Amino acid sequence: MTDHDSLQRRIADHWDREIVREITDYIRVPAKSPHFDADWRAHGHIETVIRNAERWVRAQDLRGLAVEIVRLEGRTPLLFFDVPASGAAAHGPTVLLYGHLDKQPEMTGWHEGHGPWSPHLEDGKLYGRGGADDGYAVYAAIAALKALEAEGMPHARCVGVIETCEESGSYDLPAYLELLAPRLGPVDLVIGLDSGAGDYERLWQTTSLRGLAGGTLSVEVLTEGVHSGDASGVVPSSFRILRHLLERIEDSGTGRIVPAGFHAPIPDERVTQARDAARILGAPMIGRFPWSGGTKPMTSDGTEAVLNRTWRPALSVTGADGLPPIANAGNVLRPSTQVKLSLRLPPTVDGERASHALKRLVEADPPHGAIVRFTEDAHASGWNAPPTAAWLAAALDAASRAHYGAPSGALGEGGTIPFMGMLGKQFPEAQFLITGVLGPKSNAHGPNEFLHIPYAKKLNACVAQVIVAHARRGG
């Protein structure tokens, strides 16, 4: 039988002795993903964090550990580790553990005394960019295996894939998966540590992820700006044309995405899980966002809110060019407007096809003959988990009850982890435990991102316990 308390104490001690310090140092490095740092090679920040992770993994001295930084010409590096099986699992299939070390950009709005590259520990929360998304993953993966070794608990062969371009859509990952395929072997359990948590009271299993189609939409009407009093009413506003084009995508009155091709049927099982998650989480599920003033949500129905953020498409404008700061905004009819679009897609919609469809939609028949261009950027298909095997469902619930004192939960996530779709295709028979520490207000990608350390310690223990259950499932 697994000694849950001893396992949790051992992992918590590892965090207190080493891991919190390592993640704190990691936060200090502005290892922005290549899409946000075109000169990432010259800056060397990605190189710093992957070398630091390699050094720490190697220092753990796990029995039989092999670890290396794998490099392909012209691509971001990848950290790969391989830990042989122990106990009766010596000849069974492989467990693959996944994480990433690249980060989102800074953003503004950090609390006083906080910052993206200035780690700040307060009330058990470690603030700073990347700690929760998802720099902790490599440390948690190795800590789980180290604890199992110390406790004499069995585990299958475990390999780790820690990439450095996830926040840019994992465009380098397929090449590495092809390269590493002979070394990965027959994977039958994938553990991804880059996802969310509905609350901090239980282990959460991610059951689906949305896809993404994005790019820059540009509208040009003049070669240079002109006096607005002279030109308005004659020269069409690039901003108005942009609004018209966005209406082709989204109903501005309701936020509903208009084209049917960006929607997909929602499986009955996911509707049931959404209803259960809404019942568990209640009003805080919607209230967890930093609402301003009297702003109201798009729906107050908990189940619909879950489905809106996990199985329905939604559009966000995440950046803009051509708009001067208000302090410098003269009476000028501007020549052009550009916006960055992020269209979240249902898990079963093909991201590449949706991206091409988005381009055709906005570029067709431009109003007033304006120059309209859509430059496709990141696109990725979503992921819908295969049915959970009985042994895994039981293991998740047992681990959650042992370490949190509450049953496990299942919830789709609104974000995208391209790796999951890639691995789903490569290992169609594998089971998936996709989980993470991004609970309420943890604010990945935004200001004041934090890693909830007490939750992460227990999650780490749950992962270790699931790995043991995987090794014992045939016994």
DOROKOL-249584 format. One line per 5 residues: their letters; for each residue x, y, z of C-alpha. Coordinates in steps of 0.2 Angstrom, whole numbers. Layout:
// DOROKOL-249584
a = X/Y/Z  ... $
This chain:
// DOROKOL-249584
mtdhd = 0/0/0  6/18/-3  10/28/12  2/44/7  8/55/21 $
slqrr = 26/50/20  25/53/1  18/70/3  30/75/17  45/69/7 $
iadhw = 39/80/-8  35/95/2  52/94/10  60/94/-7  50/109/-12 $
dreiv = 55/118/4  74/113/2  77/116/-16  62/118/-28  55/134/-22 $
reitd = 72/142/-24  75/135/-41  58/141/-47  62/158/-39  78/159/-49 $
yirvp = 69/154/-65  56/168/-63  71/181/-63  76/176/-81  65/184/-95 $
aksph = 65/168/-106  51/174/-117  45/163/-131  52/166/-148  36/174/-154 $
fdadw = 39/188/-141  58/188/-142  64/187/-160  82/188/-154  80/174/-141 $
rahgh = 97/166/-147  107/181/-144  99/186/-128  102/168/-121  88/168/-108 $
ietvi = 81/152/-115  98/144/-115  100/150/-96  84/142/-90  86/125/-99 $
rnaer = 104/124/-93  98/127/-76  85/114/-77  97/101/-84  110/105/-70 $
wvraq = 96/103/-56  89/87/-64  106/79/-65  110/84/-47  95/74/-41 $
dlrgl = 106/58/-45  91/47/-49  95/29/-51  99/26/-70  94/44/-75 $
aveiv = 99/50/-92  97/68/-96  102/79/-110  98/95/-120  93/90/-137 $
rlegr = 96/102/-151  91/103/-169  98/116/-180  88/132/-181  76/127/-167 $
tpllf = 73/130/-149  82/117/-138  72/103/-128  77/95/-112  75/76/-112 $
fdvpa = 76/64/-97  74/45/-96  72/36/-79  72/17/-80  57/7/-72 $
sgaaa = 58/0/-55  50/-15/-47  38/-26/-56  35/-12/-69  52/-15/-77 $
hgptv = 46/-22/-94  30/-12/-95  26/3/-106  32/21/-104  25/36/-94 $
llygh = 29/53/-103  29/69/-93  28/85/-101  31/104/-97  39/119/-105 $
ldkqp = 52/133/-100  48/147/-112  37/162/-105  24/174/-111  29/193/-111 $
emtgw = 28/205/-97  11/213/-98  7/229/-87  -3/230/-72  8/221/-59 $
heghg = 4/225/-41  16/237/-32  32/228/-27  28/214/-40  34/211/-57 $
pwsph = 36/198/-71  55/195/-67  55/200/-49  49/185/-39  39/189/-24 $
ledgk = 33/176/-11  18/181/-1  5/170/8  11/154/0  10/162/-18 $
lygrg = 26/164/-28  22/179/-40  31/181/-56  31/176/-75  32/158/-79 $
gaddg = 32/149/-62  15/142/-64  15/142/-83  24/131/-82  42/132/-76 $
yavya = 38/121/-61  34/106/-71  51/99/-74  55/101/-55  38/92/-50 $
aiaal = 41/78/-62  58/74/-55  53/77/-37  39/64/-40  51/51/-46 $
kalea = 64/55/-33  51/52/-19  45/36/-26  63/30/-27  66/35/-9 $
egmph = 50/27/-3  54/11/-13  38/12/-23  37/5/-41  35/15/-57 $
arcvg = 36/12/-76  50/19/-86  47/38/-86  53/50/-99  52/69/-99 $
vietc = 50/81/-114  52/99/-108  51/111/-123  55/129/-125  43/136/-138 $
eesgs = 26/131/-131  20/149/-129  23/151/-148  13/136/-153  25/122/-151 $
ydlpa = 30/124/-169  47/116/-165  40/101/-156  35/90/-171  53/89/-177 $
ylell = 59/84/-159  45/71/-157  50/63/-174  68/63/-169  65/56/-151 $
aprlg = 51/43/-157  63/28/-156  69/33/-139  51/37/-132  45/19/-136 $
pvdlv = 27/13/-132  20/27/-121  4/22/-113  2/36/-100  5/55/-104 $
iglds = 6/67/-89  5/85/-94  8/98/-80  3/114/-90  -15/115/-87 $
gagdy = -27/123/-74  -37/119/-59  -55/124/-55  -51/127/-37  -37/123/-24 $
erlwq = -46/110/-15  -44/95/-26  -35/87/-40  -42/92/-57  -41/82/-73 $
ttslr = -41/92/-89  -53/84/-101  -52/95/-116  -42/110/-123  -48/123/-136 $
glagg = -38/126/-152  -32/143/-159  -32/153/-175  -24/169/-174  -15/183/-184 $
tlsve = -14/201/-188  -28/210/-197  -23/226/-206  -34/239/-215  -26/253/-225 $
vlteg = -35/267/-233  -22/281/-236  -3/282/-238  -2/295/-224  -13/303/-211 $
vhsgd = -23/318/-216  -33/331/-206  -49/323/-200  -59/339/-203  -54/339/-221 $
asgvv = -56/321/-225  -69/313/-213  -85/310/-223  -75/307/-239  -61/295/-234 $
pssfr = -68/280/-225  -61/277/-207  -49/262/-206  -56/259/-189  -74/258/-195 $
ilrhl = -69/246/-209  -61/235/-196  -77/235/-185  -86/229/-201  -74/215/-204 $
lerie = -74/210/-186  -93/208/-187  -91/195/-200  -82/185/-186  -92/190/-171 $
dsgtg = -109/197/-167  -104/212/-156  -120/212/-147  -119/195/-140  -101/189/-143 $
rivpa = -106/174/-152  -95/168/-166  -105/169/-183  -98/157/-195  -104/139/-192 $
gfhap = -88/131/-197  -80/138/-181  -92/128/-170  -93/110/-166  -105/98/-157 $
ipder = -102/97/-138  -102/78/-133  -115/74/-120  -101/68/-108  -93/85/-108 $
vtqar = -110/94/-105  -112/82/-89  -94/86/-83  -97/105/-86  -113/103/-75 $
daari = -104/94/-62  -89/107/-62  -101/121/-60  -110/113/-46  -93/110/-37 $
lgapm = -86/128/-40  -102/138/-39  -102/157/-40  -83/159/-37  -80/151/-54 $
igrfp = -86/167/-62  -82/179/-48  -63/174/-49  -60/186/-63  -54/203/-58 $
wsggt = -70/212/-64  -70/231/-65  -84/241/-58  -101/234/-62  -96/223/-77 $
kpmts = -106/208/-79  -102/191/-86  -109/185/-103  -119/172/-94  -123/169/-76 $
dgtea = -127/151/-78  -112/141/-72  -114/126/-84  -115/138/-99  -100/148/-93 $
vlnrt = -90/132/-92  -95/127/-110  -92/145/-116  -74/144/-111  -71/126/-115 $
wrpal = -81/121/-130  -87/136/-139  -77/148/-150  -73/165/-144  -63/180/-151 $
svtga = -51/192/-142  -42/207/-149  -25/205/-140  -15/220/-148  -16/235/-159 $
dglpp = -5/246/-170  -9/262/-179  -17/270/-164  -7/284/-155  -8/286/-137 $
ianag = -22/297/-132  -10/311/-126  -3/312/-143  -19/309/-153  -21/324/-164 $
nvlrp = -36/328/-176  -30/316/-189  -39/303/-200  -26/289/-198  -20/279/-213 $
stqvk = -22/262/-206  -27/251/-191  -20/234/-187  -26/222/-173  -20/205/-167 $
lslrl = -34/192/-167  -35/177/-156  -49/165/-160  -51/151/-148  -59/136/-156 $
pptvd = -68/121/-150  -57/105/-146  -63/96/-162  -61/110/-175  -45/109/-186 $
geras = -34/124/-182  -26/125/-198  -42/124/-208  -50/137/-197  -35/149/-199 $
halkr = -36/148/-218  -55/151/-217  -53/166/-206  -41/174/-218  -53/171/-233 $
lvead = -67/178/-222  -60/195/-218  -50/198/-234  -65/194/-246  -74/209/-254 $
pphga = -65/223/-243  -77/238/-239  -73/253/-250  -60/244/-259  -48/246/-244 $
ivrft = -32/236/-243  -36/222/-231  -23/209/-226  -24/195/-214  -7/188/-209 $
edaha = -9/171/-201  1/168/-186  -1/154/-173  -14/141/-176  -17/125/-167 $
sgwna = -30/111/-166  -38/108/-149  -39/91/-140  -52/80/-133  -47/67/-121 $
pptaa = -50/49/-124  -62/40/-112  -53/38/-95  -48/20/-91  -56/13/-75 $
wlaaa = -39/11/-67  -34/30/-70  -51/36/-64  -49/27/-48  -31/32/-46 $
ldaas = -36/51/-49  -50/50/-36  -39/41/-23  -25/53/-25  -36/68/-23 $
rahyg = -44/61/-8  -28/56/0  -19/72/-2  -33/85/-3  -47/76/7 $
apsga = -59/79/-8  -64/69/-23  -56/74/-40  -64/85/-53  -64/85/-72 $
lgegg = -65/101/-82  -61/107/-99  -49/121/-102  -50/136/-113  -32/137/-118 $
tipfm = -22/128/-130  -8/115/-127  -3/109/-145  8/95/-138  -8/86/-132 $
gmlgk = -15/85/-150  2/79/-156  4/66/-143  -14/60/-145  -10/57/-164 $
qfpea = 7/48/-160  0/38/-146  -18/35/-149  -20/21/-136  -12/31/-122 $
qflit = -21/38/-107  -19/56/-102  -18/65/-86  -17/83/-90  -17/94/-75 $
gvlgp = -9/109/-67  -8/123/-54  -17/137/-64  -31/139/-52  -42/154/-48 $
ksnah = -33/171/-50  -17/163/-54  -18/174/-70  -6/165/-82  -1/176/-97 $
gpnef = -7/192/-87  0/203/-73  2/195/-56  4/177/-61  7/166/-46 $
lhipy = 11/148/-42  1/142/-27  15/133/-18  4/123/-5  -7/117/-19 $
akkln = 8/113/-30  15/102/-17  0/91/-15  -2/90/-34  15/84/-35 $
acvaq = 11/70/-23  -5/66/-33  6/64/-48  18/52/-39  3/42/-33 $
vivah = -4/40/-50  12/35/-57  13/21/-44  -5/16/-48  0/15/-67 $
arrgg = 14/3/-62  2/-8/-51  -13/-8/-62  -11/-25/-69  -8/-32/-51 $
